[in-house]
């Protein structure tokens, strides 16, 4: 039976039981992966890193013939507002390339609205907005995006520096390749109930920044630290903190929110989010590892090669 959603859940064995209910949803299939102990009905990848686990789940998704959105998530997702039902409803309504909820610990100050803040109503805000900051705790990807192989498999060669380094590369690709079709669903707020000891945020190492730069014709944008809504109390507090920090290019703190608002008002869903090789060559260097990863995974690239070979 065709279902529009595929949940891909990376979990510890102790947290898996309540998450199994995702497989019973009438709108979704589900695949599970554990890293600490084998569990019935779940893939087991012994002591894998976050990136290795996500990559295995992406492999499982490619074996599933029928879904529109893959929802990759950790085991510590707790809704402060909204639900899985609401998340699915908004995906089908707005049809983005990628979508995320508001993350209470990370993106609450980015929500475009007026009032105290999304976590402390009263607050009037847009239902959706272009996301220029996010978190990998839960993320929905259109099937075209997952199949193209530009975001998944993630780059695990920097795993030794910490999981955040791996997600940093993921978000650089996400926000540079799909920038105007990544949505944040503001009515849905997610809390992170546990920060495990190995979840340490560190600045990306210089060698990763250089590797990322070599993938693109032009230096990629790193927008995440500049997204602040100055019309909320939460945003103003964040803005004061950033103005006192050593963050470079501080005028961008006053212009990035306007860019997000403009792109949000101009947002239109696309019938397809898959790249063709010719279109991707305008962004990525054809000899870059990321472009070769796309050629390996993308059905559109393989189809183009087949047409070229038949001539």
C-alpha positions as CSV (number, residue, x, y, z in Angstrom):
1,X,0.0,0.0,0.0
2,X,1.4,3.4,-1.0
3,X,1.9,5.8,1.9
4,X,3.3,9.3,1.6
5,X,5.7,9.2,4.6
6,X,8.6,7.1,5.6
7,X,10.0,7.5,9.1
8,X,13.7,6.7,9.5
9,X,14.4,6.5,13.3
10,X,17.9,6.3,14.9
11,X,17.4,5.2,18.4
12,X,18.9,3.6,21.5
13,X,17.4,0.3,22.4
14,X,15.9,1.7,25.6
15,X,14.0,4.4,23.7
16,X,12.8,2.3,20.8
17,X,9.5,0.8,22.2
18,X,7.3,4.0,22.1
19,X,8.7,4.9,18.7
20,X,7.5,1.7,17.1
21,X,4.0,3.2,17.0
22,X,5.2,5.2,14.0
23,X,5.1,2.0,11.9
24,X,1.3,1.7,12.7
25,X,0.4,5.1,11.3
26,X,-2.0,4.8,8.4
27,X,0.0,7.4,6.5
28,X,3.5,6.1,7.0
29,X,5.9,3.3,6.9
30,X,8.9,3.2,9.4
31,X,12.4,1.8,9.6
32,X,14.4,1.7,12.8
33,X,18.1,1.5,13.6
34,X,19.8,1.0,17.0
35,X,23.4,1.3,17.8
36,X,23.8,-0.1,21.3
37,X,21.9,-3.4,21.3
38,X,20.1,-5.5,18.7
39,X,16.3,-5.2,18.8
40,X,13.7,-7.2,16.9
41,X,12.5,-5.3,13.8
42,X,15.3,-2.8,13.8
43,X,18.6,-2.6,11.9
44,X,21.6,-2.8,14.2
45,X,24.8,-0.9,13.5
46,X,27.1,-1.6,16.4
47,X,28.4,1.6,18.1
48,X,28.0,3.6,14.9
49,X,28.4,7.4,14.7
50,X,25.5,9.7,14.1
51,X,26.5,10.0,10.5
52,X,27.0,6.3,9.9
53,X,23.6,5.6,11.3
54,X,21.9,8.2,9.1
55,X,23.6,6.9,6.1
56,X,22.4,3.3,6.8
57,X,18.9,4.7,7.2
58,X,19.2,6.5,3.8
59,X,20.2,3.2,2.3
60,X,17.1,1.6,3.7
61,X,15.0,4.4,2.3
62,X,16.4,3.8,-1.2
63,X,15.0,0.3,-1.0
64,X,11.5,1.6,-0.4
65,X,9.6,2.1,-3.6
66,X,6.6,4.2,-2.4
67,X,6.9,7.4,-0.3
68,X,6.9,11.1,-0.9
69,X,8.8,12.3,2.2
70,X,11.4,10.6,4.3
71,X,11.4,11.9,7.9
72,X,14.7,11.2,9.6
73,X,14.8,11.6,13.3
74,X,16.5,10.9,16.6
75,X,14.9,9.1,19.5
76,X,14.6,12.2,21.8
77,X,12.0,14.2,19.8
78,X,9.4,15.7,22.1
79,X,6.7,18.0,20.8
80,X,6.2,21.2,22.8
81,X,3.6,22.3,20.2
82,X,2.2,20.4,17.2
83,X,2.5,16.6,16.5
84,X,3.4,14.1,13.9
85,X,0.0,14.6,12.4
86,X,0.5,18.3,12.0
87,X,4.0,17.9,10.6
88,X,2.6,15.5,7.9
89,X,-0.3,17.8,7.2
90,X,2.0,20.8,6.6
91,X,4.4,18.8,4.4
92,X,1.5,17.8,2.0
93,X,0.1,21.4,2.1
94,X,3.4,23.3,1.4
95,X,5.3,20.6,-0.5
96,X,8.9,21.8,0.3
97,X,12.2,20.2,-0.6
98,X,13.1,20.0,3.1
99,X,11.2,20.9,6.2
100,X,11.9,21.2,9.9
101,X,10.0,22.3,13.0
102,X,11.1,25.0,15.3
103,X,13.8,23.7,17.7
104,X,13.2,25.2,21.1
105,X,16.9,25.0,22.0
106,X,18.2,26.4,18.7
107,X,15.8,28.3,16.4
108,X,13.0,29.8,18.6
109,X,14.6,33.2,18.2
110,X,14.5,33.0,14.4
111,X,10.6,32.7,14.1
112,X,9.3,35.7,12.2
113,X,6.6,37.3,14.2
114,X,5.7,40.0,16.8
115,X,5.5,39.5,20.5
116,X,7.4,37.9,23.3
117,X,8.4,34.8,21.4
118,X,7.3,31.4,20.1
119,X,8.0,29.8,23.5
120,X,6.3,32.5,25.5
121,X,2.9,33.7,24.0
122,X,1.2,35.9,23.1
123,X,3.1,35.8,19.8
124,X,1.8,36.3,16.2
125,X,4.0,34.6,13.6
126,X,4.0,33.3,10.1
127,X,2.9,29.7,9.7
128,X,5.9,28.8,7.6
129,X,9.1,30.6,6.7
130,X,12.3,29.9,4.8
131,X,14.7,28.1,7.1
132,X,18.3,29.4,7.2
133,X,19.1,27.7,10.5
134,X,18.1,24.3,11.8
135,X,18.9,21.1,13.5
136,X,19.2,17.5,12.4
137,X,17.1,16.1,15.3
138,X,14.1,15.7,12.9
139,X,14.1,16.6,9.3
140,X,11.8,15.8,6.4
141,X,13.2,15.4,2.9
142,X,11.3,15.1,-0.4
143,X,12.1,11.8,-2.1
144,X,13.9,13.7,-5.0
145,X,16.3,15.3,-2.5
146,X,17.1,12.0,-0.8
147,X,17.6,10.2,-4.1
148,X,20.0,12.7,-5.5
149,X,22.5,11.8,-2.8
150,X,23.7,15.4,-2.2
151,X,22.6,15.5,1.5
152,X,22.7,11.8,2.2
153,X,25.0,10.0,2.6
154,X,26.4,12.6,4.9
155,X,30.1,13.3,5.0
156,X,31.5,11.0,7.7
157,X,35.2,11.7,7.1
158,X,35.2,14.4,9.8
159,X,33.3,12.3,12.4
160,X,36.4,12.2,14.6
161,X,35.9,15.9,15.3
162,X,32.3,15.3,16.7
163,X,28.8,14.8,15.4
164,X,28.3,18.5,15.0
165,X,31.0,18.7,12.4
166,X,29.1,16.1,10.3
167,X,25.8,18.1,10.6
168,X,27.6,21.3,9.8
169,X,28.6,19.9,6.4
170,X,25.0,18.7,5.9
171,X,23.6,22.1,6.6
172,X,26.1,23.9,4.3
173,X,24.9,21.7,1.4
174,X,21.3,22.0,2.4
175,X,21.3,25.8,2.7
176,X,23.3,26.4,-0.5
177,X,21.7,23.8,-2.8
178,X,18.1,24.0,-1.8
179,X,18.1,27.4,-0.1
180,X,14.7,28.8,-1.2
181,X,12.8,25.5,-0.7
182,X,13.8,24.7,2.9
183,X,10.8,25.5,5.2
184,X,10.5,25.9,8.9
185,X,7.0,25.0,10.3
186,X,6.5,27.6,13.0
187,X,3.3,26.0,14.7
188,X,5.5,22.9,15.5
189,X,8.0,23.2,18.3
190,X,10.3,20.3,19.3
191,X,12.3,20.0,22.5
192,X,15.6,18.0,22.9
193,X,15.1,16.1,26.1
194,X,18.6,14.8,26.4
195,X,22.1,16.1,25.3
196,X,24.3,13.0,25.5
197,X,27.9,13.5,26.5
198,X,29.2,12.9,23.0
199,X,27.0,15.6,21.6
200,X,29.6,18.4,21.8
201,X,29.3,21.4,19.6
202,X,32.7,22.4,18.3
203,X,33.7,24.9,15.5
204,X,34.2,23.1,12.2
205,X,37.9,22.4,11.7
206,X,39.7,24.4,9.1
207,X,40.3,21.3,6.9
208,X,36.5,20.8,6.7
209,X,35.9,24.4,5.8
210,X,38.5,24.1,3.0
211,X,36.9,20.8,1.8
212,X,33.5,22.4,1.7
213,X,34.8,25.4,-0.2
214,X,36.4,23.1,-2.9
215,X,33.0,21.6,-3.7
216,X,31.5,24.8,-5.0
217,X,32.4,27.2,-7.8
218,X,31.9,30.1,-5.3
219,X,32.5,30.0,-1.5
220,X,29.5,28.5,0.1
221,X,27.3,30.6,2.5
222,X,27.3,29.8,6.2
223,X,24.1,31.6,7.2
224,X,23.0,29.9,10.4
225,X,24.5,32.3,13.0
226,X,22.9,35.4,11.5
227,X,19.2,34.5,11.6
228,X,17.5,36.6,14.3
229,X,14.0,38.1,14.4
230,X,14.4,41.6,15.9
231,X,10.7,42.0,16.5
232,X,10.4,39.5,19.3
233,X,11.8,39.7,22.9
234,X,13.6,36.3,22.4
235,X,15.1,37.7,19.2
236,X,16.3,40.9,20.8
237,X,18.0,39.0,23.6
238,X,19.8,36.8,21.1
239,X,20.7,39.9,19.0
240,X,22.3,41.6,22.0
241,X,24.3,38.5,22.7
242,X,25.5,38.2,19.2
243,X,26.4,41.9,18.9
244,X,28.7,41.4,22.0
245,X,30.3,38.3,20.5
246,X,33.3,38.0,18.1
247,X,30.9,37.0,15.3
248,X,32.1,38.6,12.0
249,X,29.9,40.5,9.5
250,X,27.6,41.7,12.2
251,X,25.6,44.0,9.9
252,X,24.2,40.8,8.4
253,X,22.3,40.3,11.7
254,X,20.0,43.2,10.5
255,X,19.6,42.1,6.9
256,X,19.3,38.3,7.0
257,X,15.8,38.4,8.6
258,X,14.7,40.7,5.7
259,X,16.1,38.2,3.2
260,X,14.2,35.3,4.9
261,X,10.9,37.3,4.9
262,X,11.3,38.2,1.2
263,X,12.1,34.6,0.2
264,X,9.1,33.4,2.4
265,X,6.7,35.7,0.6
266,X,8.0,34.6,-2.8
267,X,8.0,30.8,-1.9
268,X,6.4,28.5,-4.4
269,X,6.6,24.7,-4.3
270,X,8.3,22.9,-7.2
271,X,6.9,19.9,-9.1
272,X,10.3,18.3,-8.8
273,X,13.3,18.9,-6.6
274,X,15.8,16.7,-8.4
275,X,18.9,18.2,-10.0
276,X,19.9,17.5,-13.6
277,X,23.6,17.2,-14.1
278,X,23.7,20.4,-16.2
279,X,22.0,22.4,-13.5
280,X,24.1,21.0,-10.8
281,X,27.3,21.9,-12.7
282,X,26.5,25.5,-12.3
283,X,26.8,25.2,-8.5
284,X,29.3,22.4,-7.9
285,X,32.7,21.7,-9.5
286,X,32.3,18.7,-11.8
287,X,35.5,17.1,-10.4
288,X,34.4,17.6,-6.8
289,X,33.7,14.6,-4.5
290,X,30.1,15.8,-3.9
291,X,29.4,16.0,-7.7
292,X,30.7,12.4,-8.1
293,X,28.5,11.3,-5.2
294,X,25.5,12.8,-7.0
295,X,26.5,10.9,-10.2
296,X,26.6,7.7,-8.2
297,X,23.3,8.0,-6.5
298,X,20.9,10.2,-8.5
299,X,18.5,8.4,-10.9
300,X,18.4,11.6,-12.9
301,X,22.2,11.5,-13.4
302,X,22.0,7.9,-14.4
303,X,19.2,8.5,-16.8
304,X,21.1,11.4,-18.4
305,X,24.2,9.1,-18.8
306,X,22.0,6.4,-20.3
307,X,20.6,8.9,-22.9
308,X,24.1,10.2,-23.7
309,X,25.5,6.6,-24.2
310,X,22.6,5.6,-26.5
311,X,23.4,8.4,-28.9
